Amino acid sequence: MKRNHLITRRTAIFTGFSSVGALLLNGCIKPGPPTYGHILRMGDALTYTAQRRLLPGQSLVKEYKRSDISSFPATGTTNPADPSWKYYNKDYAPLQKNNFADWRLSVEGRVARPGSYSLQDLYRFPSRTQITRHTCEEGWTAIGEWTGVPLGALLQHAGILTSARFINFYAFDGNVDSIDLLDAFHPQCILAYGMNGNSLPVQHGAPLRVRVETQIGYKSVKYLQRIVVTDEFVDPWGDTGWSWYTGI
């Protein structure tokens, strides 16, 4: 779907943090995100550097009460099982028909124990529920409740290697995106299988989507199919001008 570019880990961004399970990586912050090549991305460096240097790395975003939950549009979403859609995925339709009983999330790359996880497998992890504000790149906001497994817990279970630098998401609707380890191990970065007390609906990315609460909405990839851990930066947006880092 998108043209990918690679940058070696010499130009990757890595930072020190600790997390439950005693995973510890130490490094330094480079002056700006590992994106390049388009005038529309000139703001990336300023945004990334300012937030990474001035704000505590694991600061929590505001969480709300259940009474604050609002209507939540699914702008721009099309069911990957729809054969009339440009990004129709023939593998998604039977999974949806079977209520995702046969769905598996593949975790691969720079991990000691690559494998796949069913929804039942994910339900066995300690869960996190959070009510947060979604800020869309189109200018609207909404508040919703999300329940899922912390991404960091899943990465630790898979045995993330010390050479890892980026977490790449691949979705059934053709979307590809990535985050760095600081965001991946943020306490509010979860793989959500529930929304507002129910199973995640198709229009919001069933059966599983990422919630990257520290960034603008399009980073919270829907319809997850694979997670690939790399020591190289894979540019999901290429020459489109879209920002890789969209911190809020």
N, C-alpha and C positions, 0 to 999 in steps of 0.2 A: 504493500500500500504506500509506503513512504520510503524515500531514499535514505539509506543509512550511511553515516560516516564514522570512522573509527579514530580515536585518539589514544595513544599508548598511555599506560598508567603514569608515566613521568609527568603528564599534564593533567592527570586526574586530581580531584579534590578529596582529601581525606583529613579527618579530624579526630582528636581523642574523645572517647566517650566510654562509659561503662554501662552494663545492662545486667538484668537478672540472668544468672547463668555464668557470670564472670567473663563474658566475651569482652576483650579489651584491645582496642586498636589505637595506636598513637601516631600522630602526624602533624601536618601543618595545613593551614588554609592558603590556597593559592589566591592571587588577586583577581577573582572573578570566576564565573562558571566555565566549564569546559566546552563552551559553544563558540562559534566563530562564523565568519563569512557572509553576514547579511547586515545591512545598515539598520534594519528594523530591530535588530537584537542588541544594539549598543547599550540599551538600558539594563540588560542582563547583569553585566559586570557590577554596576552600581548597586542594584537591588540585592544581588547575592552577597557581595562583600559587606554591605552595610548590615544586613540581617545576621550574617554569620559572625561578624566582629562585634557588633553592638548589643545583640540580644543573647541571653543565655540559650545554649543549644537545645535544651529540652524543656523550655518554657511551655506551659500548657495554654491552649487557646481557651476562650471563655466557653463554659458549658451552661446550659439553660435548664429551666424547669419543664416538666411535661406540659404545663399550661401554656408554654411559649411555642409549642410545636405548631407550625403553619402549613398551609397548602404548599405542595412541592411539585412544581411542573417537571416534566421529563423532556425538556427542550432538546430538539435535535436527535432524539433517540428513535431508532427503528429496530424492530425485532429482527435479529440475525436469521430467524427461521422464515422470514418473508421472502419468497422466491423472486418477487418483483424488485427487490432492493439491490442496489449496486454491489453491496458487500454481503450478499446472501451467503450463509455458511451451511452447507448441506449436513454437516456433523452436528449442528446445534439443534435442528428441528427434532430429531428422535430423542435427544436428551430432554428437551423441554416437554415433549409428549409423555415421557416416562417420569415426569416430576423430578428430573435430574438425579434419579437413583443411580444411573450409570456414569454420571459426570465425575471426572477426576481432574484435580489441579496438579500439573507437573511442576516440580521444583528441580532445577538442574543447573549445571554450570559449576561455579567455584564453591561447591559444597561437598562434604565428605560422604554424605548419604543421599544421593539423588533418588527421587522416587515420586510417587503420585499419592494424592490425598483425596478421599471422598468427602462428601459433606459430613457423613457420620464420623469420619476421622477428625475433621475440624471441630465438630461439636465436643469432642473429648478434651480439647485444650481448654484451659481457663479462659473464660470469655470476658469481654469488656463491653459495657453499654455506655454510650455517651450521647448527649443531646447538644448538637453543635450547629453553627450557622454555615450554610453552603453559599459561597460567593461565586456567582457565574461570571465568566468573561464577558457575557452580554449585558451585564449591569444589574441583574436582579439578584436577590438573596432569598433564602428560605431556611427555616430551622426544622431539623428532623432528628429523630432518634435512631442511632445505628448500633447494632450488636454484632460482634464478631470476634475473631482471634487476633491478638496483636501480631503484626507482621514479624516483629523481632523474635517472638516466641517460636514461630514456624521456622524462621531462618536458623535459630539455634538448634531446633530439633533436627533439621537437615544437616547440621554441622558446617555452618558457614566458615570458610577458610580465611586465614589472615590476609591472603592476597586479594580478597574481594574488595571492590570499590563501588560498584553500582548494582542496583536491583532493577531489572528490566521486566516490564509487564507486556504480555501478548494476549490479545482478546479475540473472542469469536467474531466480533464485528470488524476486525482488521486493524483496530487501533493498537499502537505501540507507544509506550512511554517508559520513562525511567526516573528514579530518584537516587540520591546518594545515601550513604549509610546513616548519616545524622538524621535524616528524615525517616529512613526505614525503621530505625530503632526508637523513634519518638513514641512516647507512651500512648499517644492518641492516633497513631498510624495503625489502622486495623484492616483486616480483610473481612468485610461485612457480609453476613448472610441473613441479617434481619434488619427490618426497618419499621419503626413505629410499633413495635411489639408483634409484628408478623414476619413471615418469611419474606425475603427480599423479592419484590415484584419484578416481572420481566422488564417493564419500562425503566426500571432503575438499575438494571444490570444483572438480573438473576442468572445463575445461582449465587455468584460471588463478585463483589467489586472491591476495589481499594478505596479507603478513605484517608486521604492525605490532608488532614485538617489545617495544616500550616501553609497550604498553597491554594491557589485559585482552582475552581471546580473541575476544569478539564484534566487536571492531574489525577483525579480520583477515577481511574479507569474502570469501566463496566465490563461485564461478561468475561471474567478472567478465565483463561485457558492454560497459560504457562507463566512461570516465573523463572527467569534465567539470571543467575548471579555472575557478574563478569568482573574482570580486572581492567577492562577497557571501556571507554565511553562510547556507547552506540547512540548517535544523534537521531532521535525519533522524528525530528521536524525538518531536518535538512535545510534546504534553501527557502522554506516557506515564509520565514520571518517570525514564526511563532516562538515565544520564549520557552526555553527548557526549564528555567527556574522562575516560578511565579509566586514568590512568598508574599504572605499577607499578615 
